[in-house]
Amino acid sequence: MTKQRRSFSAEFKRAAAGLVLKQNYSYIEASRSLGVGESALRRWVEQVQKERQGVTPQSKALTPEQQKIQESEARIARLEREKSILKKATALLMSEDHERTR
């Protein structure tokens, strides 16, 4: 029988990290009380600490500020792709129009 991989919300991860960072729980105490693996909790704490220092994570952000940054970066990337497509379409249409006038 295979184990299903559990997923946790950003809010849960942030709260779990808060037990260690703000309430001074040990990693073992916090992980046991929450029913999560100690290594996962350590990753979450490390990620929250990095995000608070302004480092944007590669994975899904946990802090609201970093979540907003990731959303903004994704929007910028989408807009840049759209802009590139429009430039190429304009160039293609201009070249076709130029060919017709000859």
C-alpha positions in Angstrom: 0.0 0.0 0.0 1.4 3.4 -1.0 1.3 6.4 1.2 -0.5 9.5 -0.1 1.6 12.6 0.0 0.0 15.2 2.2 0.0 18.8 1.2 -0.2 21.8 3.5 -1.3 25.3 2.9 1.0 28.2 3.1 -0.8 29.4 6.2 -0.3 26.1 8.0 3.4 26.1 7.1 3.8 29.7 8.3 2.0 28.9 11.6 4.1 25.7 12.1 7.3 27.7 11.5 5.9 30.3 14.0 5.8 27.7 16.7 9.6 27.3 16.4 10.5 30.9 15.6 8.1 32.8 17.9 7.0 30.4 20.6 10.4 28.7 21.0 9.1 25.2 20.5 11.8 22.7 19.6 11.6 21.2 16.2 10.7 17.8 17.7 8.0 19.2 19.9 6.4 21.2 17.2 6.6 18.4 14.6 5.0 15.9 17.0 2.2 18.3 18.1 1.4 19.1 14.4 1.8 15.5 13.1 4.3 16.5 10.4 7.9 15.4 9.8 10.7 17.2 11.5 12.6 17.6 8.2 9.6 19.3 6.6 9.2 21.6 9.6 12.9 22.5 9.3 12.5 23.3 5.6 9.5 25.5 6.4 11.3 27.4 9.1 14.3 27.9 6.9 12.1 29.1 4.1 10.3 31.6 6.3 13.6 32.9 7.6 14.9 33.4 4.1 11.7 35.1 2.9 11.8 37.5 5.9 15.3 38.4 4.7 13.9 39.3 1.3 15.0 36.1 -0.6 12.3 35.1 -3.1 12.0 31.3 -3.0 12.0 29.0 -6.0 9.0 27.1 -4.5 5.7 28.6 -3.5 6.2 31.5 -1.1 5.0 31.3 2.5 5.0 34.9 3.6 2.4 37.3 2.2 5.0 39.7 1.0 6.9 37.0 -1.0 3.6 35.7 -2.3 2.8 39.1 -3.7 6.3 39.4 -5.2 5.9 36.0 -6.9 2.5 37.0 -8.3 3.9 40.2 -9.6 6.9 38.5 -11.2 4.5 36.0 -12.9 2.4 38.8 -14.2 5.4 40.6 -15.5 6.6 37.5 -17.3 3.2 36.9 -18.8 3.1 40.6 -20.0 6.6 40.3 -21.5 5.6 37.2 -23.4 2.5 38.9 -24.7 4.5 42.0 -25.7 7.0 39.7 -27.6 4.1 38.0 -29.5 2.6 41.4 -30.4 6.0 42.6 -31.7 6.4 39.6 -33.9 2.9 39.8 -35.2 3.3 43.5 -36.0 6.6 42.8 -37.8 4.9 40.0 -39.8 2.0 42.2 -40.7 4.2 45.1 -41.7 6.4 42.8 -43.9 3.2 41.4 -45.6 1.9 44.9 -46.2 5.3 46.0 -47.6 5.2 43.0 -50.0 1.7 43.9 -51.2 2.7 47.5 -52.1 5.5 46.4 -54.4 
